[in-house]
């Protein structure tokens, strides 16, 4: 469980790095740079595991591995772009809590299979909507651009998580992550070439945020998630990783000096309560 709590800390504090980079460079430039670093880290990790004999044996179905990696990579690319684009218009803390809505969206998307929604899911949705209103609605009762972009990001992350749940149990999850980030690197690189101009000076200036987001958040965070989820109840794992939103708000306040208003703080509390309720273990009959 310590690994999962540390994973949440690394992911949460990465919002501060993203916020800092959003003020200096384009979203595709940042996404490309961090994805390249993540690929390098994961490729090195796979080499070490292979050499030590600790690699995952479930690597035989290469077609399934490639299909899963490409699908999750497309969703991760889109989600990461909307999240990074939204960071230019909102704060690290708000972005963290809105992104965490994927924990509620995932079971909502599961309702398309025709299952009857549990009562606690509907309670969570109501609390999340109330929290979103407190957190995001301004004086004219409208959402700002950054919050809307981040909400789209939460929906896309939900699709990525559903895809990971489909493929990860049948393939090596670290190799799946590597292919996923290779796809993100290629797509963000093409998008960068078409819409932005690479500025080496800006990249050097933002070297620390890029390194943190690429190596620590993407590379180390994902590895800790894999280690921590082994033998941990999925509901407990989700609750621990949902602390990402709390760490995002705290790091935004401590590092960037981003404070929240008297209306936004209750909004965060309502949204976090909704996340906790939806992931509480179900009572056994």
N, C-alpha and C positions, 0 to 999 in steps of 0.2 A: 504493500500500500504506500510505502514511502516513495517508491519509484513513481507511482501515479501522481502523488502530491507534488513531487519535484517536476514531473512532466507538466502539470498545470501551471506551476510557477514559471517555467521556461516559456510556455506558450503565452501566458498572460503578460509577462514583461516584454515579450516581442512586440506587443501593440505599441509600446513606447518607441521602439526602434522603427517600426513602420511609420508612426506619426512623424518622427524626425525626418525620415527619408522623403515622406510625401511633400514636405515643404521645399525640397531641393531638387527632386528629379521626377521624371515621368513614371507612371505606374508600371509600364512594360519594362522599362530599364531596371527598376528595382526587382521586379518579379524574375526577370531573366538572370540577373546577378545572383540572387539568393538561391535560385533553382540550380544553377551551375554548381554552386558550393555544396548544396544538398546532394547532388549526384556524386560529386567527388567523395564526400564523406561516406555515403552509403556504399559506393563501389569499393572503397577501402575497407569498410566494415565487412563486406561479403568476402573479400580476399582473406582477411584475418580469420573469419569463421571457417572458411574452407580449409585454410592451412592448419587450423587447430583441430579440425574434425568435428566442429560444432555446427556445421551448416544444416539447414532444414532439409530432411530427405524428400519432402513433397515438392519436387521440382521437375517431375517427369513430364507432366502435361504442359508442354511449352505453349501450345495453342491457347489453352485456358489462361496461362500466365500472361501472355501477350494481350489477349482480349481484355482481361481484367485490368491490366496496367494501362492500356490505352483508354478504356472507358473512364476509369477513375481519374486518369490524368487530364482528360478533357474537362471533367467536372471541377477538378481542383484548379485548373488554369482559369476557368470562368469565375469560380468563387473567389479565388485569390485576387483577380483583377478588380472585381467589384468591391472587395474589401479594401484594397489599397487605394482605389479611386475615391472611395468614401472617406478615407482617412484625411483627405485634404480639406474636408468640410465638417468634420466632427471630431470629437475628442477620443483619446485612447480608451477611457473608461466606458463611454457610451457605446463605442464600437465593440468592446468586449462583451457587454451585456446583450446587445442586439445580436451579435454573432452566436452567442450561446443559445439563442432561440432554436437552433437546429435540434436541440435535445427534445423540444416539444414538437417541432415540425415532423421529425422522423416518424413517431407513432401516428401523427395525423395522416401522413401519406400512406401509412399502412392500412388506413380505413378504406382505401380504394378496393381492397380485396373483399369488402363486404362484411367485415367484422363489426360487431356492435361496440361502440366506443365505451370504455370504462368511465365511471362517473368521475374519477379523479383526473382523467385526461381533460374532461370538459371544465373542471374546476381550474386546472392549470392554464387552460386556454384563456379563461376569463380573467385570471390574475395577470397573465402575461399581457393581455390587451390593456388592462388597467395600468399596468406598469409601463407599457410602451407609451401610453398617453401622457403619463406624468413625466416620463423621461424625454420624450421627443417632441410633443406638440408645443408650438410656440404660441405667442399671444394671439395670432390670427388663426389658431387651430389648424395649422398645416405642419407637415414634416419638412425639415430641411433636406437638401439634396444628399448630403452625406449619410443621413440616417436611412433614407430610402434605398440608396445604393448598398448599404450594409445589410438591410433586410433582404434584398435580392441575394446577397452573398450567403446569408444564413440558409435560404432555400436551396441554393446550389450545393452548399456543404452537406445538406441533408441527403441530396441525391448521391453525392460522393460516398457518404457513410453507408447508404443502402447498398451501393455497388461493392464497397469493401466487404461488407457483411456477406455478400454473395460469393465473392471470389477468394478472400483471404483464408478461409478454412481449408481450401483445397490446393493451395500453392504456398510457396515460401513467401511469407509476408514482407520480408526485407527486400527480396527481389521484386516483389510487386510494387513496393514503395519506390525502388530505383527506377523501374520502367515508368511509373507514374510521374516522377520528377523529370525524367528524360522527355516525356511528352510535354510537360509544362515548359521545359527549357526550349524545345523546338517551337512550340506555338507562341511563346512570349518573344522568342528571338525573331520570328517572322513578323509578328505584330510591331515589335520595336523597329525593325527595318522599314516598315511601311508608314509608321505614324510618328516616330520620335527620332531624335539625333543623339548618338552616344557622345557624352561629354566626359572625357577621362578625368578632368579636374574635379567635376562634381562627384564622380564615383569615388575618387580618392578621398574627397572631403567626407563622404558618407561611408567610409570603409568600415567603421565600427558597427553602425546599424546593419549594414549588409552582412557582415560576418556573423553577427549575433543572430539575425533572422535566418541565414542560410545554414550555418553549422550548428548553432545551439538550439534554435527553435525547430527547424525542419529536421536536421540530422539527428541530434541527440534526443530531442523531444519524442520523435517517432520511435526511436530505439527504446527509450524508457517506457513508452506506452506498451510496446510489445512484451517487454520483460515484466512489467507490472500487472498486465492483464492475465498472465499465466497463473492459474490457481486462485484468481480473485473473482468473486461474484460480479457479474456484469452490472448489476444495479449499483453496487458499491463503487465499482470502477468509474461508472458514469458520474456519480455524485462527486467523487474526488476530482475528476477532470473538469467538472463544471466550475471548480474553484478558479479556473482560468479567468472568468469574468471578474471575480473579486481582485485577483492579482493585477489585472489590466487597469482597474480603477485605482488601486493603491499605487502602482508604479507611475501612472499618469500624474497622480497628485505629488508623489515624492520626487520624481525625476523632472517632470515637465511643469510642475506647479499648476496642473489643471484641477481646479476645484469644481464641485457640483453644487447646484442651487438647492434650496430647501424643498423644491418640488422634485428635482431629479433624484435625490437620495431615496425618498420613499418609492420612487419608480423602480430604482435598482433593487430595493428590498422586495418589492412585489414580484419582479421578474425572477429573482433568485429563488423566492419561495415557490413560484410556479415550476421552476426547473427541478427543485428538490422533490416536490410532490409527485411529479410525473415519473421520477426515477426511483421512488421508494419501492422496496421489494413487495410484491403482492402477497397478501395473506394466503397461507395454505389452507385448503379446505379440510 
